């Protein structure tokens, strides 16, 4: 993960192991939204202690407007009685994070970190001296007496990270770590489901951008951000059904009908019960509007899987898990399972029984996506 502080020495690490740990506030900053979440322990286990979400007035697309937009909201988080403590783990806007894979061979006596830095220089969009880098996934495969390494590198501009640190400090918050989206998602997933030794497709569906990755229990085999989300679907439904008016009605239509027409046709063939022609026609129109957009997501999944097949010997994909706003698309689970020929599950973490969450007085506003914030909040930090 991207660490604002320097690496600890061995003696410091030994000391930290003795310190009490706690769950921080996880803050996920997106271009048009900001989310915060925190866990707490109870007699029944881990529970969601606080959730907070705000839609931004305008996009956080550069440092110049980040301070004006985010500073008052970060202060609001710091003052909120939903959260305990001031320690936070942050995921900055996606444009602040650069990720890429590198590959190299290592011989006896080679320094792995030095090789990673040297290889990273070839892909960095700015000088390595101006960067903060980390490598959350390193996999090694013996090849002809030497080791072939594949590394996922995460990088950000040092001055940009320092700017966010300044904003957080000014708001009264203490940033422990700047985390990587796939790492946060994987951390949450491993709590909800048994880690898989075989590759799984792990995604987080957003409004205008989504994260797709292929991971195993230990490694990130591939990951990418795609310019795909549910907002174009909502807009398309509003454009084609004039009576909908407000956006939330279009979202209800997407959830209640979405891709269900395909299954309704199969059900009617089995039961021989005919639906009213008008209703059947509406289901069909919604399906025709939604399906082409979903096929683009399927195509992206196929491309990522093809890449892993080209890099890994005979990978046996096990399943597909989609988080975030995936639940807002009716029958997306069945549609993806048919197209990808893999067991598929849509996951809404704040509704999972695993966390025993009490949702009273919590902000779970329509469509709010707390997935990454929860994954960030799950990484323990020392206390105080």
MOSUL-V279147 format. One record per pair of residues at least 24 apart in sequence whose ideal C-beta (glycine too) atoms are under 7 Angstrom apart, sorted by sequence separation. I is the first residue (numbers start at 1). J is the second residue. D is the distance in Angstrom with one decimal. If there is no record, write none. Layout:
BEGIN
i/j/d
I/J/D
I/J/D
END
This chain:
BEGIN
i/j/d
32/56/5.3
131/155/5.0
132/156/5.3
205/229/6.6
207/231/4.4
319/343/4.5
320/344/4.3
321/345/5.4
322/346/5.2
323/347/5.0
52/77/6.1
131/156/6.9
205/230/6.6
261/286/6.9
262/287/6.6
317/342/5.8
319/344/7.0
322/347/6.9
349/374/5.3
131/157/6.5
132/158/5.1
154/180/4.8
185/211/6.8
257/283/5.8
261/287/3.6
319/345/7.0
321/347/5.7
323/349/6.8
32/59/5.7
98/125/6.3
130/157/5.9
131/158/6.1
31/59/4.6
52/80/5.9
130/158/5.6
258/286/6.9
259/287/6.2
31/60/5.6
130/159/7.0
132/161/5.5
182/211/6.9
186/215/5.7
257/286/4.7
31/61/6.2
52/82/6.0
181/211/5.5
29/60/6.6
124/155/6.2
126/157/6.1
182/213/4.9
259/290/5.9
50/82/3.2
258/290/5.6
259/291/6.3
50/83/4.9
60/93/5.3
120/153/5.2
253/286/6.6
61/95/6.8
116/151/5.8
120/155/6.9
259/294/6.6
116/153/6.9
182/220/5.6
294/332/6.8
298/336/6.7
34/73/5.6
107/146/5.7
301/340/6.1
328/367/6.3
106/146/6.7
29/70/6.8
36/77/5.0
105/146/4.9
106/147/5.2
182/223/4.9
294/335/6.1
298/339/4.7
105/147/6.7
298/340/6.7
325/367/6.1
105/148/5.6
106/149/6.0
136/180/5.4
325/369/5.5
38/83/5.0
103/148/6.7
104/149/5.7
324/369/4.7
38/84/6.9
103/149/6.7
103/150/5.2
136/183/4.9
324/371/5.0
323/371/4.4
101/150/6.2
102/151/5.1
240/289/6.1
27/77/6.8
101/151/6.8
101/152/5.8
102/153/5.8
25/77/6.7
237/289/6.4
99/152/6.6
100/153/5.7
236/289/5.3
99/153/6.7
99/154/5.3
97/154/6.3
98/155/4.7
233/290/5.8
25/83/5.0
98/156/6.8
97/156/5.7
96/156/5.4
233/293/5.5
27/88/5.3
29/90/6.9
232/293/6.2
29/91/6.6
31/93/5.7
22/85/6.5
24/87/4.4
25/88/4.6
26/89/5.5
27/90/4.9
28/91/4.8
29/92/5.6
30/93/6.4
24/88/5.5
29/93/5.4
96/160/5.6
24/89/5.1
152/220/4.7
228/296/6.0
263/331/6.0
228/297/5.7
259/329/6.7
260/330/5.0
258/329/4.8
259/330/6.0
260/331/4.6
263/334/6.2
92/164/5.8
228/300/6.6
258/330/2.8
259/331/4.2
255/328/5.3
257/330/5.5
258/331/5.6
259/332/6.2
262/335/6.9
90/164/6.8
226/300/5.2
254/328/5.9
256/330/5.9
258/332/6.7
254/329/6.0
255/330/5.3
254/330/6.6
259/335/4.5
251/328/6.1
88/168/6.6
139/219/4.4
224/304/6.7
137/219/5.2
222/304/5.2
97/180/7.0
137/220/3.8
136/220/6.6
88/173/5.0
90/175/5.6
222/307/5.4
86/172/6.0
88/174/6.8
92/178/6.3
222/308/5.3
86/173/5.2
87/174/5.1
88/175/5.6
89/176/5.6
221/308/5.0
86/174/5.2
88/176/6.8
89/177/4.9
90/178/5.4
91/179/5.5
212/300/5.9
87/176/5.4
90/179/7.0
212/301/6.5
89/179/5.4
91/181/5.9
214/304/5.8
214/305/6.8
221/312/6.5
212/304/5.6
74/167/6.2
78/171/5.1
91/184/6.3
74/168/6.2
78/172/4.1
214/308/5.1
78/173/5.2
230/325/5.0
71/167/5.7
75/171/4.5
63/160/6.2
70/167/6.0
74/171/3.6
75/172/6.8
230/328/5.7
71/170/6.7
74/173/6.2
230/329/6.6
63/163/5.6
67/167/6.0
71/171/6.3
201/301/5.9
201/305/7.0
199/308/6.2
94/209/6.6
251/366/6.8
199/315/5.0
201/317/6.9
251/367/6.4
205/322/5.9
198/316/5.0
199/317/5.2
200/318/5.2
206/324/5.8
207/325/6.8
248/366/5.8
198/317/6.8
199/318/6.7
200/319/5.1
201/320/4.3
202/321/5.4
203/322/4.7
204/323/4.7
205/324/4.1
206/325/6.4
198/318/4.2
200/320/7.0
203/323/6.7
204/324/4.3
205/325/4.7
200/321/6.3
205/326/4.3
196/318/5.1
99/223/6.5
2/132/5.3
94/225/5.7
2/134/5.5
189/321/6.4
1/134/5.7
1/136/6.6
185/323/6.6
2/154/6.5
24/176/6.1
2/156/5.7
192/347/6.7
4/161/6.3
192/349/6.6
2/161/6.4
192/352/5.9
4/165/5.3
188/349/6.1
192/354/5.6
191/354/6.8
206/369/6.4
204/371/5.3
204/372/6.6
4/175/5.7
3/177/5.8
4/178/6.6
2/177/7.0
1/177/4.7
2/178/3.7
1/178/6.5
1/179/4.6
1/180/5.9
1/183/6.2
188/371/6.7
185/371/6.6
188/374/5.5
185/372/6.5
188/375/3.8
191/378/6.4
184/372/5.0
187/375/5.0
185/375/5.3
188/378/5.9
181/372/5.9
184/375/3.2
187/378/5.2
184/376/4.9
187/379/6.3
179/376/5.4
179/379/6.8
177/379/7.0
176/381/4.6
91/372/5.6
91/376/5.8
89/376/4.5
89/379/5.6
87/381/5.1
51/350/6.9
48/350/6.3
48/355/5.2
47/355/5.6
46/355/5.8
47/356/4.9
48/357/3.9
47/357/5.6
53/363/5.1
45/356/5.9
47/358/6.8
51/362/4.6
52/363/5.6
44/356/4.7
50/362/6.9
51/363/5.4
53/365/5.8
51/364/6.3
42/356/6.9
53/368/4.5
51/370/5.8
35/368/6.9
37/370/5.3
35/369/6.9
35/370/5.4
37/373/4.0
36/373/5.9
37/374/4.9
35/373/4.1
39/377/5.4
38/377/5.2
39/378/6.4
37/377/4.7
28/372/4.2
28/373/4.3
27/373/6.6
26/373/4.4
26/374/6.4
28/376/6.4
26/375/7.0
27/376/6.9
26/376/3.0
26/377/3.2
25/377/6.4
24/377/6.3
23/377/5.9
23/380/6.1
24/381/4.8
22/380/6.6
21/380/4.2
22/381/6.5
21/381/6.5
21/382/5.7
22/383/4.1
21/383/6.3
19/382/4.2
20/383/4.8
19/383/6.9
16/382/5.8
END
